[in-house]
Amino acid sequence: MTPPAATVGSSAASRRIRRRWPIITGLVALALAVGMGLLLAGRDAPSGLDQAWLDELIEEQGPWFDVPALLLDWIGGHIVGIVVVPVTIVAWLLALRRPWAAGYSLVAAVASASIVQLLKTAFDRARPELMLVASDDGSFPSGHVANAATIAVVLALIFGLGPYRRWWVWLVGSAYVVAMALSRTYLGVHWLTDTIGGALIGAGIAVALWAPIADRLSAEPRPVRSTWSEHPH
């Protein structure tokens, strides 16, 4: 039986409202990041929080922490983080027959990297003086953390929602973003607020771009659960 027109209209309106709030949330996150950049760019010296955090991590520098921090530096930036990792994720999603997810991942990665570079140029915030690795100009926002947050939120929205959600995707993604932020400040290439701004940008872009295509993503093929998981004995 065909559902009444009023019911169909109500359902469509409900979907529009559900899509609107993630878009607003994502844009608010971006606005917060821009606002932080405007406040920080006008300062002649780092904030007390930024300096205290950096001083604390400098005291912990040593071989045991250098290796994971340098590994995250390699994974999260340069040609590996900007090209290899996003392209690998796109290829993997295409292999899973998830073209909408692959396109969403690619667009989010490009948008995140582009906005980060735009804001770096606009704010031109000075980096800390004692850096353990070479880096380009523009401290705010952290491109490594923005990239990590984009990947984490994109994969969480693709695999961490719906009837086949994987709750651990959210946990692993959050841990990856925190680890990347720690590594950037540990290496002395970013202030703490740079990493917060990067996280806001990456997450905001991923959420805002997801909302309009959420239905398309949820309609793509999903892994079939085993009989055991569906009917436990």
NUNU-516026 format. One record per residue (C-alpha): x, y negated, z negated; residue in one letter; residue number from 1. Coordinates in steps of 0.25 Angstrom, whole numbers, plus 5000, padded with zeros to 4 digits. Layout:
% residues N
+------+------+------+------+-----+
:    u :    v :    w : rest :  nr :
+------+------+------+------+-----+
:    X :    Y :    Z :    A : NUM :
...
+------+------+------+------+-----+
This chain:
% residues 233
+------+------+------+------+-----+
:    u :    v :    w : rest :  nr :
+------+------+------+------+-----+
: 5000 : 5000 : 5000 :    M :   1 :
: 5005 : 4986 : 5004 :    T :   2 :
: 5008 : 4978 : 4991 :    P :   3 :
: 5000 : 4965 : 4990 :    P :   4 :
: 5006 : 4952 : 4996 :    A :   5 :
: 5006 : 4946 : 4982 :    A :   6 :
: 5014 : 4957 : 4976 :    T :   7 :
: 5024 : 4956 : 4988 :    V :   8 :
: 5025 : 4941 : 4987 :    G :   9 :
: 5028 : 4942 : 4972 :    S :  10 :
: 5038 : 4953 : 4974 :    S :  11 :
: 5046 : 4944 : 4984 :    A :  12 :
: 5045 : 4932 : 4975 :    A :  13 :
: 5051 : 4941 : 4963 :    S :  14 :
: 5062 : 4945 : 4972 :    R :  15 :
: 5065 : 4931 : 4976 :    R :  16 :
: 5066 : 4927 : 4961 :    I :  17 :
: 5075 : 4938 : 4958 :    R :  18 :
: 5084 : 4934 : 4969 :    R :  19 :
: 5084 : 4920 : 4965 :    R :  20 :
: 5090 : 4922 : 4951 :    W :  21 :
: 5103 : 4929 : 4955 :    P :  22 :
: 5105 : 4918 : 4965 :    I :  23 :
: 5103 : 4907 : 4955 :    I :  24 :
: 5112 : 4915 : 4945 :    T :  25 :
: 5123 : 4916 : 4955 :    G :  26 :
: 5122 : 4902 : 4959 :    L :  27 :
: 5123 : 4897 : 4945 :    V :  28 :
: 5135 : 4906 : 4943 :    A :  29 :
: 5142 : 4899 : 4955 :    L :  30 :
: 5137 : 4885 : 4949 :    A :  31 :
: 5144 : 4888 : 4936 :    L :  32 :
: 5157 : 4892 : 4942 :    A :  33 :
: 5157 : 4879 : 4950 :    V :  34 :
: 5153 : 4871 : 4938 :    G :  35 :
: 5165 : 4878 : 4930 :    M :  36 :
: 5174 : 4874 : 4942 :    G :  37 :
: 5170 : 4860 : 4942 :    L :  38 :
: 5173 : 4859 : 4927 :    L :  39 :
: 5186 : 4866 : 4927 :    L :  40 :
: 5192 : 4859 : 4940 :    A :  41 :
: 5191 : 4845 : 4933 :    G :  42 :
: 5199 : 4850 : 4921 :    R :  43 :
: 5214 : 4846 : 4920 :    D :  44 :
: 5217 : 4858 : 4911 :    A :  45 :
: 5210 : 4872 : 4909 :    P :  46 :
: 5199 : 4873 : 4898 :    S :  47 :
: 5203 : 4878 : 4885 :    G :  48 :
: 5196 : 4891 : 4887 :    L :  49 :
: 5204 : 4893 : 4900 :    D :  50 :
: 5217 : 4890 : 4894 :    Q :  51 :
: 5215 : 4899 : 4881 :    A :  52 :
: 5210 : 4911 : 4890 :    W :  53 :
: 5223 : 4910 : 4899 :    L :  54 :
: 5232 : 4908 : 4887 :    D :  55 :
: 5226 : 4921 : 4881 :    E :  56 :
: 5228 : 4929 : 4893 :    L :  57 :
: 5242 : 4924 : 4895 :    I :  58 :
: 5246 : 4930 : 4882 :    E :  59 :
: 5241 : 4944 : 4887 :    E :  60 :
: 5249 : 4944 : 4900 :    Q :  61 :
: 5258 : 4956 : 4901 :    G :  62 :
: 5260 : 4968 : 4910 :    P :  63 :
: 5248 : 4976 : 4905 :    W :  64 :
: 5238 : 4965 : 4910 :    F :  65 :
: 5246 : 4960 : 4922 :    D :  66 :
: 5243 : 4973 : 4930 :    V :  67 :
: 5228 : 4973 : 4929 :    P :  68 :
: 5227 : 4958 : 4931 :    A :  69 :
: 5236 : 4958 : 4943 :    L :  70 :
: 5228 : 4970 : 4949 :    L :  71 :
: 5215 : 4962 : 4947 :    L :  72 :
: 5222 : 4950 : 4954 :    D :  73 :
: 5225 : 4958 : 4966 :    W :  74 :
: 5211 : 4965 : 4967 :    I :  75 :
: 5203 : 4952 : 4964 :    G :  76 :
: 5210 : 4942 : 4974 :    G :  77 :
: 5218 : 4940 : 4986 :    H :  78 :
: 5215 : 4949 : 4998 :    I :  79 :
: 5211 : 4961 : 4990 :    V :  80 :
: 5201 : 4954 : 4981 :    G :  81 :
: 5196 : 4945 : 4992 :    I :  82 :
: 5195 : 4954 : 5004 :    V :  83 :
: 5199 : 4969 : 5001 :    V :  84 :
: 5190 : 4971 : 4989 :    V :  85 :
: 5177 : 4964 : 4995 :    P :  86 :
: 5179 : 4971 : 5008 :    V :  87 :
: 5181 : 4985 : 5001 :    T :  88 :
: 5168 : 4982 : 4993 :    I :  89 :
: 5160 : 4979 : 5006 :    V :  90 :
: 5166 : 4991 : 5013 :    A :  91 :
: 5162 : 5000 : 5001 :    W :  92 :
: 5147 : 4994 : 5001 :    L :  93 :
: 5146 : 4996 : 5016 :    L :  94 :
: 5150 : 5011 : 5014 :    A :  95 :
: 5139 : 5012 : 5003 :    L :  96 :
: 5129 : 5007 : 5014 :    R :  97 :
: 5127 : 4994 : 5007 :    R :  98 :
: 5128 : 4983 : 5018 :    P :  99 :
: 5121 : 4973 : 5010 :    W : 100 :
: 5130 : 4975 : 4998 :    A : 101 :
: 5142 : 4974 : 5006 :    A : 102 :
: 5138 : 4961 : 5013 :    G : 103 :
: 5134 : 4956 : 4999 :    Y : 104 :
: 5148 : 4959 : 4993 :    S : 105 :
: 5155 : 4953 : 5005 :    L : 106 :
: 5147 : 4940 : 5005 :    V : 107 :
: 5149 : 4939 : 4990 :    A : 108 :
: 5164 : 4941 : 4991 :    A : 109 :
: 5165 : 4931 : 5002 :    V : 110 :
: 5156 : 4920 : 4995 :    A : 111 :
: 5164 : 4922 : 4981 :    S : 112 :
: 5178 : 4921 : 4987 :    A : 113 :
: 5173 : 4908 : 4995 :    S : 114 :
: 5167 : 4901 : 4984 :    I : 115 :
: 5179 : 4904 : 4975 :    V : 116 :
: 5188 : 4898 : 4985 :    Q : 117 :
: 5179 : 4886 : 4987 :    L : 118 :
: 5179 : 4883 : 4972 :    L : 119 :
: 5194 : 4886 : 4970 :    K : 120 :
: 5196 : 4875 : 4980 :    T : 121 :
: 5186 : 4865 : 4975 :    A : 122 :
: 5190 : 4866 : 4960 :    F : 123 :
: 5205 : 4869 : 4962 :    D : 124 :
: 5207 : 4872 : 4948 :    R : 125 :
: 5222 : 4874 : 4943 :    A : 126 :
: 5225 : 4889 : 4939 :    R : 127 :
: 5233 : 4892 : 4926 :    P : 128 :
: 5248 : 4889 : 4927 :    E : 129 :
: 5253 : 4903 : 4923 :    L : 130 :
: 5248 : 4912 : 4934 :    M : 131 :
: 5253 : 4927 : 4935 :    L : 132 :
: 5249 : 4928 : 4949 :    V : 133 :
: 5249 : 4918 : 4961 :    A : 134 :
: 5236 : 4912 : 4964 :    S : 135 :
: 5230 : 4901 : 4974 :    D : 136 :
: 5224 : 4888 : 4970 :    D : 137 :
: 5211 : 4886 : 4962 :    G : 138 :
: 5209 : 4893 : 4949 :    S : 139 :
: 5194 : 4891 : 4948 :    F : 140 :
: 5187 : 4900 : 4951 :    P : 141 :
: 5194 : 4914 : 4950 :    S : 142 :
: 5192 : 4921 : 4964 :    G : 143 :
: 5197 : 4934 : 4958 :    H : 144 :
: 5186 : 4934 : 4948 :    V : 145 :
: 5175 : 4928 : 4957 :    A : 146 :
: 5179 : 4940 : 4967 :    N : 147 :
: 5178 : 4950 : 4955 :    A : 148 :
: 5164 : 4944 : 4951 :    A : 149 :
: 5159 : 4945 : 4965 :    T : 150 :
: 5163 : 4959 : 4967 :    I : 151 :
: 5158 : 4963 : 4953 :    A : 152 :
: 5144 : 4957 : 4954 :    V : 153 :
: 5142 : 4961 : 4969 :    V : 154 :
: 5144 : 4976 : 4965 :    L : 155 :
: 5136 : 4975 : 4953 :    A : 156 :
: 5124 : 4969 : 4960 :    L : 157 :
: 5126 : 4980 : 4971 :    I : 158 :
: 5128 : 4992 : 4962 :    F : 159 :
: 5124 : 4987 : 4948 :    G : 160 :
: 5109 : 4984 : 4951 :    L : 161 :
: 5097 : 4992 : 4955 :    G : 162 :
: 5093 : 5007 : 4952 :    P : 163 :
: 5107 : 5012 : 4955 :    Y : 164 :
: 5114 : 5001 : 4947 :    R : 165 :
: 5128 : 5004 : 4942 :    R : 166 :
: 5129 : 4997 : 4929 :    W : 167 :
: 5144 : 4999 : 4928 :    W : 168 :
: 5146 : 4990 : 4941 :    V : 169 :
: 5143 : 4978 : 4932 :    W : 170 :
: 5152 : 4982 : 4921 :    L : 171 :
: 5164 : 4985 : 4931 :    V : 172 :
: 5161 : 4972 : 4938 :    G : 173 :
: 5161 : 4964 : 4926 :    S : 174 :
: 5174 : 4970 : 4921 :    A : 175 :
: 5181 : 4967 : 4934 :    Y : 176 :
: 5177 : 4953 : 4934 :    V : 177 :
: 5182 : 4951 : 4919 :    V : 178 :
: 5195 : 4958 : 4922 :    A : 179 :
: 5197 : 4949 : 4934 :    M : 180 :
: 5195 : 4937 : 4926 :    A : 181 :
: 5204 : 4942 : 4916 :    L : 182 :
: 5215 : 4945 : 4926 :    S : 183 :
: 5214 : 4931 : 4932 :    R : 184 :
: 5216 : 4924 : 4919 :    T : 185 :
: 5226 : 4934 : 4914 :    Y : 186 :
: 5235 : 4931 : 4927 :    L : 187 :
: 5233 : 4916 : 4924 :    G : 188 :
: 5227 : 4913 : 4938 :    V : 189 :
: 5214 : 4908 : 4932 :    H : 190 :
: 5207 : 4902 : 4921 :    W : 191 :
: 5196 : 4909 : 4913 :    L : 192 :
: 5186 : 4899 : 4919 :    T : 193 :
: 5191 : 4902 : 4933 :    D : 194 :
: 5187 : 4917 : 4931 :    T : 195 :
: 5173 : 4913 : 4925 :    I : 196 :
: 5171 : 4904 : 4938 :    G : 197 :
: 5175 : 4916 : 4947 :    G : 198 :
: 5166 : 4926 : 4940 :    A : 199 :
: 5154 : 4916 : 4941 :    L : 200 :
: 5156 : 4914 : 4956 :    I : 201 :
: 5158 : 4929 : 4960 :    G : 202 :
: 5146 : 4933 : 4952 :    A : 203 :
: 5137 : 4921 : 4956 :    G : 204 :
: 5140 : 4924 : 4971 :    I : 205 :
: 5137 : 4939 : 4970 :    A : 206 :
: 5124 : 4937 : 4962 :    V : 207 :
: 5119 : 4925 : 4971 :    A : 208 :
: 5122 : 4933 : 4984 :    L : 209 :
: 5116 : 4946 : 4979 :    W : 210 :
: 5102 : 4941 : 4976 :    A : 211 :
: 5097 : 4938 : 4990 :    P : 212 :
: 5101 : 4952 : 4994 :    I : 213 :
: 5098 : 4960 : 4982 :    A : 214 :
: 5087 : 4968 : 4988 :    D : 215 :
: 5095 : 4971 : 5000 :    R : 216 :
: 5106 : 4977 : 4991 :    L : 217 :
: 5097 : 4985 : 4983 :    S : 218 :
: 5091 : 4991 : 4995 :    A : 219 :
: 5104 : 4997 : 5000 :    E : 220 :
: 5108 : 5011 : 4998 :    P : 221 :
: 5111 : 5015 : 4984 :    R : 222 :
: 5118 : 5028 : 4979 :    P : 223 :
: 5109 : 5039 : 4976 :    V : 224 :
: 5109 : 5044 : 4962 :    R : 225 :
: 5111 : 5058 : 4959 :    S : 226 :
: 5099 : 5067 : 4954 :    T : 227 :
: 5106 : 5069 : 4941 :    W : 228 :
: 5106 : 5054 : 4938 :    S : 229 :
: 5092 : 5052 : 4942 :    E : 230 :
: 5086 : 5064 : 4935 :    H : 231 :
: 5096 : 5067 : 4923 :    P : 232 :
: 5094 : 5080 : 4916 :    H : 233 :
+------+------+------+------+-----+
